[in-house]
Amino acid sequence: MITLDARIGSKDLLKYLPKGKARLGHLQYGDASFLGNGPDDVPIPVGIELKRLLDLLSSMTTGRLSGHQLPGMQACYRVRYLVVEGIWRPNPSTGLLERPMGKGWVPVELGTRTFMASEVDGYLNTLDMLGGMHVRTTGSPRQTAQLILSIHHWWTDKKWEAHRSHLAFDESDGLGTALLTKPKLLRRIAKELPGVGWARSQAVAAYFDNVVEMVNAPSEEWEKIEGIGEVIAEEVVREMNEVRREK
C-alpha cells in the first residue's frame, strides 16, 4: 500500500492511482512512501519526494532541499527518490532554462532570476550520484502517479533476489560497468544455492578454485566467505547432501 501525504500537492495524486493502491496519511518527509522487499526478505522503507519545476528552483536557491529535506529523507527512508514534475528545455541558442507557454517557449523565472538549464541538470545529477536520491522526471501529475505506481510495483511484486535484469551489469564497481563476458560456471552454480543468490555468488567464486571444491566444502569453509553466515552455510551443505542422496 502506498501512503500519500495528506497535504495539497501530494494528495492530489490519489485520483490517478487505482482504487485500493494508495491511502492518505501524514508523512514527516516525502510525498509518498511504502515498504519494499529488501534483501533476505527484510522490508525496506522507500520514500518519494515530489518537486514541481518552480519548487525545485526555489529549493535550489534557498538550499531547503539539500539542507533540510534531503537529510530528513535520509533519516526516514532507506531508499529515496526525487521526482521532478514539469516540462522544460535549454534554449537552443543561449542555454537558458525554458518552459512551454502558449505556442512557444519562455524563460523560467523565479522572481527576477533566470536559470541556465545546465544548472538544473548539474544539481539533479549531484543529488543522484552523491546525494543518495534516485532522480526521475515526469511531465504531469498523471505521469507522476503512474511513475510512483511503477516504482511501487518494482519494489513489491518480486522478492529482491528475483530481480535479474541487471545481471549483464554486474561485477559491480558501483557505476554500472557492463559485464561483457559470461560469468564462470562456478558462479552460475553458486547463485542457485539457497541463500547465496547473485550478489553473494561473486565472493563464493573468488573463494573456491573450482566447482568440485565448492560442492565438497564443509560448512566451516562456507562460513569463511564474506556474506555467508552460519545459517546460509548449513543450508548450502544440506542442499549438497540432498543432491548426493538423490543420485
C-alpha positions as CSV (number, residue, x, y, z in Angstrom):
1,M,0.0,0.0,0.0
2,I,1.3,3.4,-1.0
3,T,0.9,6.2,1.6
4,L,0.5,9.7,0.1
5,D,1.0,12.7,2.3
6,A,-2.3,14.4,3.0
7,R,-1.1,17.9,2.1
8,I,-2.1,19.7,-1.1
9,G,0.1,18.6,-4.0
10,S,0.7,15.1,-2.7
11,K,-2.9,14.1,-2.0
12,D,-4.0,15.3,-5.5
13,L,-2.2,12.2,-6.9
14,L,-4.7,9.9,-5.3
15,K,-7.3,10.3,-8.0
16,Y,-4.8,9.0,-10.6
17,L,-4.0,5.8,-8.7
18,P,-6.0,2.6,-8.8
19,K,-8.5,2.2,-6.0
20,G,-7.0,0.3,-3.1
21,K,-3.4,1.0,-4.1
22,A,-2.9,4.2,-2.1
23,R,-4.2,6.0,1.0
24,L,-3.7,9.4,2.6
25,G,-1.6,9.8,5.7
26,H,0.9,12.2,7.4
27,L,4.5,11.9,6.3
28,Q,7.1,14.0,8.1
29,Y,9.2,13.9,4.9
30,G,8.4,13.0,1.4
31,D,5.2,12.9,-0.6
32,A,4.8,9.2,-0.9
33,S,6.1,6.1,0.9
34,F,5.8,2.4,1.2
35,L,7.6,-0.7,2.3
36,G,9.5,-2.6,-0.4
37,N,11.0,-6.1,-0.5
38,G,14.7,-5.9,0.5
39,P,17.5,-8.5,0.6
40,D,16.8,-11.6,2.8
41,D,13.1,-10.6,3.0
42,V,13.8,-7.6,5.2
43,P,11.3,-4.8,4.4
44,I,12.8,-1.5,3.2
45,P,11.2,1.9,3.7
46,V,11.0,3.7,0.4
47,G,10.3,7.4,0.2
48,I,9.5,9.6,-2.8
49,E,9.9,13.4,-2.8
50,L,7.9,15.3,-5.4
51,K,9.1,18.7,-6.7
52,R,7.4,20.8,-9.4
53,L,9.8,22.7,-11.5
54,L,9.4,26.1,-9.8
55,D,9.5,24.4,-6.4
56,L,12.8,22.7,-7.4
57,L,14.3,26.0,-8.5
58,S,13.2,27.6,-5.2
59,S,14.8,24.8,-3.2
60,M,18.0,25.1,-5.2
61,T,18.1,28.9,-4.4
62,T,17.3,28.6,-0.7
63,G,19.1,25.4,0.0
64,R,15.9,23.9,1.5
65,L,16.1,20.6,-0.4
66,S,19.8,19.9,0.3
67,G,19.9,21.4,3.8
68,H,16.6,20.2,5.3
69,Q,14.5,17.9,3.2
70,L,17.3,15.6,2.0
71,P,18.7,14.9,5.5
72,G,15.1,14.3,6.6
73,M,14.6,11.8,3.8
74,Q,17.8,10.1,4.6
75,A,16.7,9.7,8.2
76,C,13.3,8.3,7.4
77,Y,13.9,6.1,4.3
78,R,16.4,3.5,3.3
79,V,15.8,4.2,-0.4
80,R,14.9,7.7,-1.7
81,Y,13.5,9.0,-5.0
82,L,13.2,12.6,-6.2
83,V,10.5,13.1,-8.9
84,V,10.7,16.4,-10.7
85,E,7.5,17.3,-12.5
86,G,7.4,19.7,-15.3
87,I,8.4,20.2,-19.0
88,W,11.5,22.3,-19.8
89,R,14.4,22.6,-22.2
90,P,17.5,24.5,-22.7
91,N,17.2,27.4,-25.2
92,P,18.9,26.2,-28.4
93,S,21.0,29.4,-28.6
94,T,21.5,30.7,-25.1
95,G,21.1,27.5,-22.9
96,L,18.6,29.3,-20.7
97,L,16.1,27.1,-19.0
98,E,12.7,27.4,-20.8
99,R,9.2,26.1,-20.3
100,P,6.3,25.9,-22.8
101,M,3.8,28.7,-22.8
102,G,1.1,29.1,-25.5
103,K,2.7,28.0,-28.8
104,G,6.2,28.8,-27.8
105,W,8.8,28.7,-25.1
106,V,9.7,31.3,-22.5
107,P,12.5,31.6,-19.9
108,V,11.7,30.1,-16.5
109,E,11.8,32.9,-14.0
110,L,11.9,32.9,-10.2
111,G,11.3,36.5,-9.2
112,T,13.8,38.3,-11.3
113,R,16.2,35.4,-11.7
114,T,16.6,33.1,-14.7
115,F,18.5,29.9,-14.8
116,M,20.7,28.0,-17.1
117,A,19.4,24.6,-18.0
118,S,22.9,23.2,-17.2
119,E,22.5,24.5,-13.6
120,V,19.4,22.3,-13.1
121,D,21.0,19.3,-14.8
122,G,24.1,19.6,-12.7
123,Y,22.1,19.9,-9.5
124,L,20.0,16.9,-10.2
125,N,23.0,14.8,-11.3
126,T,24.7,15.7,-8.0
127,L,21.7,14.6,-6.0
128,D,21.5,11.4,-8.0
129,M,25.2,10.5,-7.8
130,L,26.3,11.9,-4.5
131,G,23.1,12.7,-2.5
132,G,21.6,9.3,-2.5
133,M,18.5,10.3,-4.4
134,H,17.2,8.4,-7.4
135,V,16.1,11.2,-9.7
136,R,13.2,10.8,-12.1
137,T,11.3,13.3,-14.2
138,T,7.7,13.5,-15.4
139,G,5.6,15.9,-17.4
140,S,2.3,15.9,-15.5
141,P,0.6,14.8,-12.3
142,R,-0.9,11.8,-14.1
143,Q,2.6,10.7,-15.2
144,T,3.9,11.3,-11.7
145,A,1.2,9.0,-10.3
146,Q,2.0,6.3,-12.9
147,L,5.7,6.5,-12.1
148,I,5.1,6.2,-8.3
149,L,2.9,3.1,-9.1
150,S,5.6,1.7,-11.3
151,I,8.3,2.2,-8.6
152,H,5.9,0.5,-6.1
153,H,5.4,-2.5,-8.4
154,W,9.2,-2.9,-8.8
155,W,9.7,-3.0,-5.0
156,T,6.7,-5.2,-4.1
157,D,5.9,-7.6,-7.0
158,K,9.0,-9.7,-6.6
159,K,11.5,-10.6,-3.9
160,W,14.8,-8.8,-4.0
161,E,16.7,-11.8,-5.3
162,A,14.2,-12.3,-8.2
163,H,15.3,-9.1,-10.0
164,R,17.7,-10.4,-12.6
165,S,17.6,-7.9,-15.4
166,H,20.8,-6.3,-14.1
167,L,22.9,-9.4,-14.5
168,A,24.6,-8.0,-17.6
169,F,25.7,-5.1,-15.5
170,D,27.3,-6.8,-12.5
171,E,30.9,-7.2,-11.3
172,S,29.8,-4.1,-9.7
173,D,32.1,-1.1,-9.2
174,G,29.1,0.9,-8.2
175,L,29.0,2.7,-11.6
176,G,27.1,0.1,-13.7
177,T,30.1,-1.2,-15.6
178,A,28.9,-3.8,-18.1
179,L,29.9,-7.4,-17.7
180,L,31.0,-8.2,-21.2
181,T,32.0,-11.9,-20.6
182,K,29.8,-14.8,-19.5
183,P,30.2,-15.5,-15.7
184,K,32.2,-18.6,-14.8
185,L,30.4,-21.9,-14.3
186,L,31.3,-21.9,-10.6
187,R,29.5,-18.6,-10.1
188,R,26.5,-19.6,-12.2
189,I,26.0,-22.7,-10.0
190,A,26.7,-20.8,-6.7
191,K,23.9,-18.3,-7.4
192,E,21.4,-21.0,-7.4
193,L,22.3,-22.3,-3.9
194,P,19.9,-21.4,-1.0
195,G,20.7,-18.0,0.5
196,V,23.6,-17.2,-1.9
197,G,21.9,-15.6,-4.9
198,W,23.7,-13.4,-7.5
199,A,25.1,-10.9,-5.1
200,R,27.0,-13.4,-2.8
201,S,28.0,-15.7,-5.7
202,Q,30.8,-13.3,-6.6
203,A,32.5,-13.9,-3.2
204,V,31.9,-17.6,-3.4
205,A,33.5,-17.8,-6.9
206,A,36.5,-15.9,-5.6
207,Y,37.0,-18.2,-2.6
208,F,36.8,-21.6,-4.3
209,D,39.2,-22.7,-7.1
210,N,36.7,-25.0,-8.9
211,V,33.1,-26.5,-8.7
212,V,34.3,-29.8,-7.1
213,E,36.0,-27.9,-4.3
214,M,32.8,-25.8,-3.7
215,V,30.5,-28.8,-3.8
216,N,32.6,-30.8,-1.3
217,A,33.3,-27.9,1.1
218,P,32.1,-28.3,4.7
219,S,30.0,-25.6,6.4
220,E,33.1,-24.4,8.2
221,E,34.6,-23.4,4.9
222,W,31.5,-21.7,3.7
223,E,31.3,-19.6,6.8
224,K,34.7,-18.1,5.9
225,I,33.2,-16.5,2.8
226,E,32.2,-12.8,3.2
227,G,28.4,-12.6,3.4
228,I,27.9,-16.3,4.2
229,G,27.0,-16.8,7.8
230,E,26.3,-20.0,9.8
231,V,22.7,-20.3,8.7
232,I,23.4,-20.0,5.0
233,A,26.4,-22.3,5.2
234,E,24.4,-25.0,6.8
235,E,21.6,-24.6,4.3
236,V,24.1,-24.9,1.4
237,V,25.7,-28.0,2.7
238,R,22.3,-29.6,3.4
239,E,21.3,-28.9,-0.2
240,M,24.5,-30.5,-1.4
241,N,23.9,-33.6,0.7
242,E,20.4,-33.9,-0.6
243,V,21.6,-33.8,-4.2
244,R,24.1,-36.6,-3.4
245,R,21.3,-38.7,-1.9
246,E,19.1,-38.3,-4.9
247,K,21.8,-39.7,-7.1
